[in-house]
Amino acid sequence: MIHATLSTSTRRRASTSTVDIAGTDWPVYKIEALVLGVLVFLGALALTTSLQVAVLTSAASTVVAWWALLLLERRADR
C-alpha cells in the first residue's frame, strides 16, 4: 500500500537580490558569474589563441564563481 502525504516546508526562503531580465527574476550572483566567464573567455582566447583552452578555462571559472557567490550570498543572509 502506498501512502502519500503533502508537507509544507516551514524553512524560510533566502531573499537574494535579483535583476529582472525579460520578465524573469535572475539572482545577481548568477549574472556576475556569467559576466566573469565571458571576460575570462575573451582574455584566455586573446592570450592563448586556443579555443579549447579558452572554453575550458572560462567554464571552470564560471562554475567556481557561481558556487562561491551563491555561498557568499547565503552566508550574508544569515
TORTORPA-442025 format. One record per residue: x, y, z of N, C-alpha, C, O, CB in turn. Coordinates in steps of 0.1 Angstrom, whole numbers. Glycine has a CB too. Layout:
BEGIN
{n.c1 = X; n.c2 = Y; n.c3 = Z; ca.c1 = X; ca.c2 = Y; ca.c3 = Z; c.c1 = X; c.c2 = Y; c.c3 = Z; o.c1 = X; o.c2 = Y; o.c3 = Z; cb.c1 = X; cb.c2 = Y; cb.c3 = Z}
...
***
This chain:
BEGIN
{n.c1 = 8; n.c2 = -12; n.c3 = 0; ca.c1 = 0; ca.c2 = 0; ca.c3 = 0; c.c1 = 9; c.c2 = 12; c.c3 = 0; o.c1 = 19; o.c2 = 13; o.c3 = 7; cb.c1 = -10; cb.c2 = 0; cb.c3 = 12}
{n.c1 = 5; n.c2 = 22; n.c3 = -8; ca.c1 = 13; ca.c2 = 35; ca.c3 = -9; c.c1 = 6; c.c2 = 46; c.c3 = -2; o.c1 = -6; o.c2 = 48; o.c3 = -4; cb.c1 = 16; cb.c2 = 38; cb.c3 = -24}
{n.c1 = 13; n.c2 = 53; n.c3 = 6; ca.c1 = 7; ca.c2 = 65; ca.c3 = 13; c.c1 = 14; c.c2 = 77; c.c3 = 8; o.c1 = 26; o.c2 = 78; o.c3 = 8; cb.c1 = 8; cb.c2 = 64; cb.c3 = 29}
{n.c1 = 6; n.c2 = 87; n.c3 = 5; ca.c1 = 12; ca.c2 = 100; ca.c3 = 0; c.c1 = 8; c.c2 = 111; c.c3 = 10; o.c1 = -4; o.c2 = 112; o.c3 = 14; cb.c1 = 8; cb.c2 = 104; cb.c3 = -14}
{n.c1 = 18; n.c2 = 118; n.c3 = 15; ca.c1 = 15; ca.c2 = 129; ca.c3 = 24; c.c1 = 20; c.c2 = 142; c.c3 = 18; o.c1 = 31; o.c2 = 143; o.c3 = 12; cb.c1 = 21; cb.c2 = 127; cb.c3 = 38}
{n.c1 = 12; n.c2 = 152; n.c3 = 19; ca.c1 = 17; ca.c2 = 166; ca.c3 = 15; c.c1 = 23; c.c2 = 173; c.c3 = 27; o.c1 = 16; o.c2 = 173; o.c3 = 37; cb.c1 = 5; cb.c2 = 174; cb.c3 = 8}
{n.c1 = 34; n.c2 = 178; n.c3 = 25; ca.c1 = 40; ca.c2 = 186; ca.c3 = 36; c.c1 = 43; c.c2 = 200; c.c3 = 31; o.c1 = 47; o.c2 = 202; o.c3 = 20; cb.c1 = 53; cb.c2 = 179; cb.c3 = 41}
{n.c1 = 42; n.c2 = 209; n.c3 = 40; ca.c1 = 46; ca.c2 = 223; ca.c3 = 37; c.c1 = 58; c.c2 = 226; c.c3 = 45; o.c1 = 59; o.c2 = 223; o.c3 = 57; cb.c1 = 35; cb.c2 = 233; cb.c3 = 40}
{n.c1 = 68; n.c2 = 231; n.c3 = 38; ca.c1 = 81; ca.c2 = 234; ca.c3 = 44; c.c1 = 79; c.c2 = 247; c.c3 = 52; o.c1 = 74; o.c2 = 257; o.c3 = 47; cb.c1 = 92; cb.c2 = 235; cb.c3 = 34}
{n.c1 = 85; n.c2 = 247; n.c3 = 64; ca.c1 = 85; ca.c2 = 259; ca.c3 = 72; c.c1 = 98; c.c2 = 267; c.c3 = 71; o.c1 = 101; o.c2 = 277; o.c3 = 77; cb.c1 = 82; cb.c2 = 256; cb.c3 = 86}
{n.c1 = 107; n.c2 = 261; n.c3 = 62; ca.c1 = 120; ca.c2 = 267; ca.c3 = 61; c.c1 = 119; c.c2 = 281; c.c3 = 53; o.c1 = 112; o.c2 = 281; o.c3 = 43; cb.c1 = 130; cb.c2 = 258; cb.c3 = 53}
{n.c1 = 125; n.c2 = 291; n.c3 = 58; ca.c1 = 125; ca.c2 = 304; ca.c3 = 53; c.c1 = 133; c.c2 = 304; c.c3 = 40; o.c1 = 145; o.c2 = 300; o.c3 = 40; cb.c1 = 129; cb.c2 = 315; cb.c3 = 63}
{n.c1 = 127; n.c2 = 310; n.c3 = 30; ca.c1 = 135; ca.c2 = 311; ca.c3 = 17; c.c1 = 144; c.c2 = 323; c.c3 = 18; o.c1 = 140; o.c2 = 334; o.c3 = 22; cb.c1 = 125; cb.c2 = 312; cb.c3 = 5}
{n.c1 = 156; n.c2 = 321; n.c3 = 14; ca.c1 = 166; ca.c2 = 332; ca.c3 = 15; c.c1 = 162; c.c2 = 343; c.c3 = 5; o.c1 = 159; o.c2 = 340; o.c3 = -7; cb.c1 = 180; cb.c2 = 327; cb.c3 = 12}
{n.c1 = 163; n.c2 = 355; n.c3 = 9; ca.c1 = 160; ca.c2 = 367; ca.c3 = 0; c.c1 = 173; c.c2 = 371; c.c3 = -7; o.c1 = 182; o.c2 = 376; o.c3 = 0; cb.c1 = 153; cb.c2 = 378; cb.c3 = 7}
{n.c1 = 173; n.c2 = 369; n.c3 = -20; ca.c1 = 185; ca.c2 = 373; ca.c3 = -27; c.c1 = 182; c.c2 = 385; c.c3 = -36; o.c1 = 170; o.c2 = 387; o.c3 = -40; cb.c1 = 191; cb.c2 = 362; cb.c3 = -36}
{n.c1 = 192; n.c2 = 393; n.c3 = -39; ca.c1 = 189; ca.c2 = 405; ca.c3 = -48; c.c1 = 188; c.c2 = 399; c.c3 = -62; o.c1 = 196; o.c2 = 391; o.c3 = -66; cb.c1 = 201; cb.c2 = 415; cb.c3 = -46}
{n.c1 = 178; n.c2 = 404; n.c3 = -69; ca.c1 = 176; ca.c2 = 399; ca.c3 = -83; c.c1 = 175; c.c2 = 411; c.c3 = -93; o.c1 = 174; o.c2 = 422; o.c3 = -89; cb.c1 = 162; cb.c2 = 392; cb.c3 = -83}
{n.c1 = 176; n.c2 = 407; n.c3 = -105; ca.c1 = 175; ca.c2 = 416; ca.c3 = -117; c.c1 = 165; c.c2 = 410; c.c3 = -126; o.c1 = 165; o.c2 = 398; o.c3 = -129; cb.c1 = 189; cb.c2 = 418; cb.c3 = -124}
{n.c1 = 156; n.c2 = 418; n.c3 = -131; ca.c1 = 145; ca.c2 = 414; ca.c3 = -140; c.c1 = 150; c.c2 = 414; c.c3 = -154; o.c1 = 153; o.c2 = 424; o.c3 = -159; cb.c1 = 132; cb.c2 = 423; cb.c3 = -138}
{n.c1 = 151; n.c2 = 402; n.c3 = -160; ca.c1 = 155; ca.c2 = 401; ca.c3 = -174; c.c1 = 144; c.c2 = 394; c.c3 = -181; o.c1 = 141; o.c2 = 382; o.c3 = -179; cb.c1 = 169; cb.c2 = 393; cb.c3 = -175}
{n.c1 = 137; n.c2 = 401; n.c3 = -190; ca.c1 = 126; ca.c2 = 395; ca.c3 = -199; c.c1 = 115; c.c2 = 389; c.c3 = -190; o.c1 = 110; o.c2 = 378; o.c3 = -193; cb.c1 = 132; cb.c2 = 385; cb.c3 = -208}
{n.c1 = 112; n.c2 = 395; n.c3 = -179; ca.c1 = 101; ca.c2 = 391; ca.c3 = -170; c.c1 = 105; c.c2 = 380; c.c3 = -161; o.c1 = 96; o.c2 = 375; o.c3 = -154; cb.c1 = 90; cb.c2 = 386; cb.c3 = -179}
{n.c1 = 118; n.c2 = 376; n.c3 = -160; ca.c1 = 122; ca.c2 = 366; ca.c3 = -151; c.c1 = 132; c.c2 = 372; c.c3 = -141; o.c1 = 142; o.c2 = 379; o.c3 = -145; cb.c1 = 129; cb.c2 = 354; cb.c3 = -158}
{n.c1 = 131; n.c2 = 369; n.c3 = -128; ca.c1 = 140; ca.c2 = 374; ca.c3 = -118; c.c1 = 152; c.c2 = 365; c.c3 = -118; o.c1 = 151; o.c2 = 353; o.c3 = -115; cb.c1 = 133; cb.c2 = 375; cb.c3 = -104}
{n.c1 = 164; n.c2 = 371; n.c3 = -121; ca.c1 = 177; ca.c2 = 364; ca.c3 = -120; c.c1 = 184; c.c2 = 369; c.c3 = -108; o.c1 = 186; o.c2 = 381; o.c3 = -106; cb.c1 = 185; cb.c2 = 366; cb.c3 = -133}
{n.c1 = 190; n.c2 = 360; n.c3 = -100; ca.c1 = 198; ca.c2 = 364; ca.c3 = -89; c.c1 = 211; c.c2 = 371; c.c3 = -94; o.c1 = 216; o.c2 = 367; o.c3 = -105; cb.c1 = 202; cb.c2 = 352; cb.c3 = -80}
{n.c1 = 215; n.c2 = 381; n.c3 = -87; ca.c1 = 226; ca.c2 = 389; ca.c3 = -92; c.c1 = 239; c.c2 = 381; c.c3 = -93; o.c1 = 247; o.c2 = 383; o.c3 = -102; cb.c1 = 229; cb.c2 = 401; cb.c3 = -83}
{n.c1 = 241; n.c2 = 371; n.c3 = -83; ca.c1 = 253; ca.c2 = 363; ca.c3 = -84; c.c1 = 254; c.c2 = 355; c.c3 = -96; o.c1 = 265; o.c2 = 353; o.c3 = -101; cb.c1 = 253; cb.c2 = 354; cb.c3 = -71}
{n.c1 = 243; n.c2 = 351; n.c3 = -102; ca.c1 = 244; ca.c2 = 344; ca.c3 = -115; c.c1 = 248; c.c2 = 353; c.c3 = -126; o.c1 = 257; o.c2 = 349; o.c3 = -135; cb.c1 = 230; cb.c2 = 338; cb.c3 = -118}
{n.c1 = 243; n.c2 = 365; n.c3 = -127; ca.c1 = 247; ca.c2 = 374; ca.c3 = -137; c.c1 = 262; c.c2 = 377; c.c3 = -136; o.c1 = 269; o.c2 = 378; o.c3 = -146; cb.c1 = 239; cb.c2 = 387; cb.c3 = -136}
{n.c1 = 267; n.c2 = 380; n.c3 = -123; ca.c1 = 281; ca.c2 = 382; ca.c3 = -121; c.c1 = 290; c.c2 = 371; c.c3 = -125; o.c1 = 300; o.c2 = 373; o.c3 = -132; cb.c1 = 284; cb.c2 = 386; cb.c3 = -106}
{n.c1 = 286; n.c2 = 359; n.c3 = -123; ca.c1 = 294; ca.c2 = 347; ca.c3 = -126; c.c1 = 294; c.c2 = 346; c.c3 = -142; o.c1 = 305; o.c2 = 342; o.c3 = -147; cb.c1 = 288; cb.c2 = 334; cb.c3 = -120}
{n.c1 = 283; n.c2 = 348; n.c3 = -148; ca.c1 = 283; ca.c2 = 347; ca.c3 = -163; c.c1 = 291; c.c2 = 358; c.c3 = -170; o.c1 = 298; o.c2 = 355; o.c3 = -179; cb.c1 = 269; cb.c2 = 348; cb.c3 = -168}
{n.c1 = 291; n.c2 = 370; n.c3 = -164; ca.c1 = 299; ca.c2 = 381; ca.c3 = -169; c.c1 = 314; c.c2 = 377; c.c3 = -167; o.c1 = 322; o.c2 = 380; o.c3 = -176; cb.c1 = 296; cb.c2 = 394; cb.c3 = -163}
{n.c1 = 317; n.c2 = 372; n.c3 = -156; ca.c1 = 331; ca.c2 = 368; ca.c3 = -153; c.c1 = 336; c.c2 = 357; c.c3 = -163; o.c1 = 347; o.c2 = 358; o.c3 = -168; cb.c1 = 333; cb.c2 = 363; cb.c3 = -139}
{n.c1 = 327; n.c2 = 348; n.c3 = -166; ca.c1 = 330; ca.c2 = 337; ca.c3 = -175; c.c1 = 333; c.c2 = 343; c.c3 = -189; o.c1 = 342; o.c2 = 338; o.c3 = -196; cb.c1 = 319; cb.c2 = 327; cb.c3 = -176}
{n.c1 = 325; n.c2 = 352; n.c3 = -194; ca.c1 = 327; ca.c2 = 358; ca.c3 = -207; c.c1 = 340; c.c2 = 366; c.c3 = -207; o.c1 = 348; o.c2 = 365; o.c3 = -217; cb.c1 = 316; cb.c2 = 368; cb.c3 = -210}
{n.c1 = 343; n.c2 = 373; n.c3 = -196; ca.c1 = 356; ca.c2 = 381; ca.c3 = -196; c.c1 = 368; c.c2 = 371; c.c3 = -196; o.c1 = 378; o.c2 = 374; o.c3 = -202; cb.c1 = 356; cb.c2 = 390; cb.c3 = -184}
{n.c1 = 367; n.c2 = 360; n.c3 = -188; ca.c1 = 378; ca.c2 = 351; ca.c3 = -188; c.c1 = 380; c.c2 = 344; c.c3 = -201; o.c1 = 391; o.c2 = 342; o.c3 = -206; cb.c1 = 375; cb.c2 = 340; cb.c3 = -177}
{n.c1 = 368; n.c2 = 341; n.c3 = -208; ca.c1 = 369; ca.c2 = 335; ca.c3 = -221; c.c1 = 376; c.c2 = 344; c.c3 = -231; o.c1 = 385; o.c2 = 340; o.c3 = -238; cb.c1 = 355; cb.c2 = 332; cb.c3 = -226}
{n.c1 = 373; n.c2 = 357; n.c3 = -231; ca.c1 = 379; ca.c2 = 366; ca.c3 = -240; c.c1 = 394; c.c2 = 368; c.c3 = -237; o.c1 = 402; o.c2 = 369; o.c3 = -246; cb.c1 = 372; cb.c2 = 380; cb.c3 = -240}
{n.c1 = 397; n.c2 = 369; n.c3 = -224; ca.c1 = 411; ca.c2 = 371; ca.c3 = -220; c.c1 = 419; c.c2 = 359; c.c3 = -224; o.c1 = 430; o.c2 = 360; o.c3 = -229; cb.c1 = 412; cb.c2 = 373; cb.c3 = -206}
{n.c1 = 414; n.c2 = 347; n.c3 = -221; ca.c1 = 422; ca.c2 = 334; ca.c3 = -224; c.c1 = 423; c.c2 = 332; c.c3 = -239; o.c1 = 433; o.c2 = 328; o.c3 = -244; cb.c1 = 415; cb.c2 = 322; cb.c3 = -218}
{n.c1 = 413; n.c2 = 336; n.c3 = -246; ca.c1 = 414; ca.c2 = 335; ca.c3 = -261; c.c1 = 424; c.c2 = 345; c.c3 = -267; o.c1 = 431; o.c2 = 341; o.c3 = -276; cb.c1 = 400; cb.c2 = 337; cb.c3 = -267}
{n.c1 = 424; n.c2 = 357; n.c3 = -261; ca.c1 = 434; ca.c2 = 366; ca.c3 = -266; c.c1 = 448; c.c2 = 362; c.c3 = -262; o.c1 = 458; o.c2 = 364; o.c3 = -270; cb.c1 = 431; cb.c2 = 380; cb.c3 = -260}
{n.c1 = 450; n.c2 = 357; n.c3 = -250; ca.c1 = 464; ca.c2 = 353; ca.c3 = -246; c.c1 = 469; c.c2 = 340; c.c3 = -252; o.c1 = 480; o.c2 = 339; o.c3 = -256; cb.c1 = 464; cb.c2 = 351; cb.c3 = -231}
{n.c1 = 460; n.c2 = 330; n.c3 = -254; ca.c1 = 465; ca.c2 = 317; ca.c3 = -259; c.c1 = 461; c.c2 = 314; c.c3 = -273; o.c1 = 468; o.c2 = 306; o.c3 = -279; cb.c1 = 459; cb.c2 = 306; cb.c3 = -250}
{n.c1 = 452; n.c2 = 321; n.c3 = -279; ca.c1 = 446; ca.c2 = 319; ca.c3 = -292; c.c1 = 442; c.c2 = 304; c.c3 = -294; o.c1 = 442; o.c2 = 299; o.c3 = -306; cb.c1 = 457; cb.c2 = 323; cb.c3 = -303}
{n.c1 = 438; n.c2 = 298; n.c3 = -284; ca.c1 = 434; ca.c2 = 284; ca.c3 = -284; c.c1 = 419; c.c2 = 284; c.c3 = -279; o.c1 = 417; o.c2 = 287; o.c3 = -267; cb.c1 = 443; cb.c2 = 275; cb.c3 = -276}
{n.c1 = 410; n.c2 = 280; n.c3 = -288; ca.c1 = 396; ca.c2 = 280; ca.c3 = -284; c.c1 = 393; c.c2 = 270; c.c3 = -273; o.c1 = 385; o.c2 = 272; o.c3 = -264; cb.c1 = 387; cb.c2 = 277; cb.c3 = -296}
{n.c1 = 400; n.c2 = 258; n.c3 = -273; ca.c1 = 398; ca.c2 = 248; ca.c3 = -263; c.c1 = 402; c.c2 = 253; c.c3 = -249; o.c1 = 395; o.c2 = 251; o.c3 = -240; cb.c1 = 406; cb.c2 = 235; cb.c3 = -267}
{n.c1 = 414; n.c2 = 259; n.c3 = -248; ca.c1 = 418; ca.c2 = 264; ca.c3 = -235; c.c1 = 409; c.c2 = 275; c.c3 = -231; o.c1 = 406; o.c2 = 276; o.c3 = -219; cb.c1 = 433; cb.c2 = 270; cb.c3 = -237}
{n.c1 = 404; n.c2 = 284; n.c3 = -239; ca.c1 = 395; ca.c2 = 295; ca.c3 = -236; c.c1 = 382; c.c2 = 290; c.c3 = -230; o.c1 = 377; o.c2 = 295; o.c3 = -220; cb.c1 = 393; cb.c2 = 304; cb.c3 = -247}
{n.c1 = 376; n.c2 = 280; n.c3 = -237; ca.c1 = 363; ca.c2 = 275; ca.c3 = -233; c.c1 = 364; c.c2 = 267; c.c3 = -220; o.c1 = 356; o.c2 = 270; o.c3 = -211; cb.c1 = 358; cb.c2 = 265; cb.c3 = -244}
{n.c1 = 375; n.c2 = 259; n.c3 = -218; ca.c1 = 376; ca.c2 = 251; ca.c3 = -206; c.c1 = 379; c.c2 = 261; c.c3 = -194; o.c1 = 374; o.c2 = 259; o.c3 = -183; cb.c1 = 387; cb.c2 = 241; cb.c3 = -207}
{n.c1 = 388; n.c2 = 270; n.c3 = -196; ca.c1 = 391; ca.c2 = 280; ca.c3 = -185; c.c1 = 379; c.c2 = 288; c.c3 = -181; o.c1 = 377; o.c2 = 290; o.c3 = -169; cb.c1 = 403; cb.c2 = 289; cb.c3 = -190}
{n.c1 = 372; n.c2 = 293; n.c3 = -191; ca.c1 = 360; ca.c2 = 301; ca.c3 = -188; c.c1 = 349; c.c2 = 293; c.c3 = -181; o.c1 = 342; o.c2 = 298; o.c3 = -172; cb.c1 = 355; cb.c2 = 308; cb.c3 = -200}
{n.c1 = 347; n.c2 = 281; n.c3 = -186; ca.c1 = 337; ca.c2 = 272; ca.c3 = -179; c.c1 = 341; c.c2 = 269; c.c3 = -165; o.c1 = 332; o.c2 = 270; o.c3 = -156; cb.c1 = 335; cb.c2 = 259; cb.c3 = -187}
{n.c1 = 353; n.c2 = 266; n.c3 = -162; ca.c1 = 357; ca.c2 = 263; ca.c3 = -149; c.c1 = 356; c.c2 = 275; c.c3 = -140; o.c1 = 351; o.c2 = 274; o.c3 = -128; cb.c1 = 372; cb.c2 = 258; cb.c3 = -149}
{n.c1 = 360; n.c2 = 287; n.c3 = -145; ca.c1 = 359; ca.c2 = 299; ca.c3 = -136; c.c1 = 345; c.c2 = 303; c.c3 = -134; o.c1 = 342; o.c2 = 308; o.c3 = -123; cb.c1 = 367; cb.c2 = 311; cb.c3 = -143}
{n.c1 = 336; n.c2 = 301; n.c3 = -144; ca.c1 = 322; ca.c2 = 304; ca.c3 = -142; c.c1 = 316; c.c2 = 295; c.c3 = -131; o.c1 = 308; o.c2 = 300; o.c3 = -123; cb.c1 = 314; cb.c2 = 303; cb.c3 = -155}
{n.c1 = 319; n.c2 = 283; n.c3 = -132; ca.c1 = 313; ca.c2 = 273; ca.c3 = -122; c.c1 = 318; c.c2 = 277; c.c3 = -108; o.c1 = 310; o.c2 = 277; o.c3 = -98; cb.c1 = 316; cb.c2 = 259; cb.c3 = -125}
{n.c1 = 331; n.c2 = 279; n.c3 = -106; ca.c1 = 336; ca.c2 = 282; ca.c3 = -93; c.c1 = 330; c.c2 = 296; c.c3 = -88; o.c1 = 327; o.c2 = 297; o.c3 = -77; cb.c1 = 352; cb.c2 = 283; cb.c3 = -94}
{n.c1 = 329; n.c2 = 306; n.c3 = -97; ca.c1 = 324; ca.c2 = 318; ca.c3 = -93; c.c1 = 309; c.c2 = 317; c.c3 = -89; o.c1 = 304; o.c2 = 323; o.c3 = -79; cb.c1 = 325; cb.c2 = 329; cb.c3 = -104}
{n.c1 = 301; n.c2 = 309; n.c3 = -97; ca.c1 = 287; ca.c2 = 307; ca.c3 = -94; c.c1 = 285; c.c2 = 301; c.c3 = -80; o.c1 = 277; o.c2 = 307; o.c3 = -73; cb.c1 = 281; cb.c2 = 297; cb.c3 = -105}
{n.c1 = 292; n.c2 = 291; n.c3 = -77; ca.c1 = 291; ca.c2 = 285; ca.c3 = -64; c.c1 = 296; c.c2 = 293; c.c3 = -53; o.c1 = 290; o.c2 = 294; o.c3 = -42; cb.c1 = 297; cb.c2 = 271; cb.c3 = -63}
{n.c1 = 307; n.c2 = 300; n.c3 = -55; ca.c1 = 313; ca.c2 = 308; ca.c3 = -44; c.c1 = 304; c.c2 = 320; c.c3 = -41; o.c1 = 302; o.c2 = 324; o.c3 = -30; cb.c1 = 327; cb.c2 = 313; cb.c3 = -49}
{n.c1 = 299; n.c2 = 326; n.c3 = -52; ca.c1 = 290; ca.c2 = 338; ca.c3 = -50; c.c1 = 277; c.c2 = 334; c.c3 = -43; o.c1 = 271; o.c2 = 341; o.c3 = -35; cb.c1 = 287; cb.c2 = 345; cb.c3 = -63}
{n.c1 = 272; n.c2 = 322; n.c3 = -47; ca.c1 = 260; ca.c2 = 316; ca.c3 = -40; c.c1 = 262; c.c2 = 314; c.c3 = -25; o.c1 = 254; o.c2 = 318; o.c3 = -17; cb.c1 = 255; cb.c2 = 303; cb.c3 = -47}
{n.c1 = 273; n.c2 = 309; n.c3 = -22; ca.c1 = 276; ca.c2 = 306; ca.c3 = -8; c.c1 = 278; c.c2 = 319; c.c3 = 0; o.c1 = 274; o.c2 = 321; o.c3 = 11; cb.c1 = 289; cb.c2 = 298; cb.c3 = -6}
{n.c1 = 285; n.c2 = 329; n.c3 = -7; ca.c1 = 286; ca.c2 = 342; ca.c3 = 0; c.c1 = 273; c.c2 = 349; c.c3 = 2; o.c1 = 270; o.c2 = 355; o.c3 = 12; cb.c1 = 295; cb.c2 = 351; cb.c3 = -9}
{n.c1 = 264; n.c2 = 348; n.c3 = -8; ca.c1 = 250; ca.c2 = 353; ca.c3 = -7; c.c1 = 242; c.c2 = 347; c.c3 = 4; o.c1 = 236; o.c2 = 354; o.c3 = 12; cb.c1 = 243; cb.c2 = 352; cb.c3 = -21}
{n.c1 = 243; n.c2 = 334; n.c3 = 5; ca.c1 = 236; ca.c2 = 327; ca.c3 = 16; c.c1 = 242; c.c2 = 330; c.c3 = 30; o.c1 = 234; o.c2 = 332; o.c3 = 39; cb.c1 = 236; cb.c2 = 312; cb.c3 = 14}
{n.c1 = 255; n.c2 = 332; n.c3 = 30; ca.c1 = 261; ca.c2 = 335; ca.c3 = 43; c.c1 = 257; c.c2 = 349; c.c3 = 47; o.c1 = 256; o.c2 = 352; o.c3 = 59; cb.c1 = 277; cb.c2 = 334; cb.c3 = 42}
{n.c1 = 256; n.c2 = 358; n.c3 = 38; ca.c1 = 252; ca.c2 = 372; ca.c3 = 41; c.c1 = 238; c.c2 = 373; c.c3 = 46; o.c1 = 234; o.c2 = 382; o.c3 = 54; cb.c1 = 254; cb.c2 = 381; cb.c3 = 29}
{n.c1 = 229; n.c2 = 363; n.c3 = 42; ca.c1 = 215; ca.c2 = 363; ca.c3 = 46; c.c1 = 214; c.c2 = 359; c.c3 = 61; o.c1 = 203; o.c2 = 361; o.c3 = 67; cb.c1 = 207; cb.c2 = 355; cb.c3 = 37}
{n.c1 = 223; n.c2 = 352; n.c3 = 66; ca.c1 = 222; ca.c2 = 347; ca.c3 = 80; c.c1 = 221; c.c2 = 358; c.c3 = 90; o.c1 = 220; o.c2 = 355; o.c3 = 102; cb.c1 = 233; cb.c2 = 338; cb.c3 = 83}
***
